Amino acid sequence: MPRPGELTKGKSNRMVKTPGGRRFVHRKKFYRAGGTCAVTGSQLQLSKSGRHDNLRGASRSARRPNRPYGGVISSRALRRGIIKAARE
């Protein structure tokens, strides 16, 4: 039986295969889904400090990329937008 601190929605049962080849049920923490790009819809590559346990103590620049529209649109979409604006 899991400890009372593990009976939360932040943890769930996961099947883990051990090095000996046996399978066991472990309760693993799962994190919120990463952000999605507002232009392309692809998943953003955010830093791991954007997870629940590190989010409060992390600085703003550690939570998201430090560039224009960082954490909102992907770097590829931003590059396309800058090139498109420069050609106009």
SULFENQUI-V570312 format. One record per run of one state. SS is the DSSP state (H for helix, E for strand, L for the rest). FROM is the first residue (numbers start at 1). TO is the last residue. Records with the same first field share a line. If there is no record, write none. Layout:
SS->FROM-TO, FROM-TO
//
This chain:
L->1-3, 7-10, 18-22, 30-35, 37-42, 44-47, 51-51, 56-59, 64-74, 88-88
H->4-6, 48-50, 52-55, 60-63, 75-87
E->11-17, 23-29, 36-36, 43-43
//
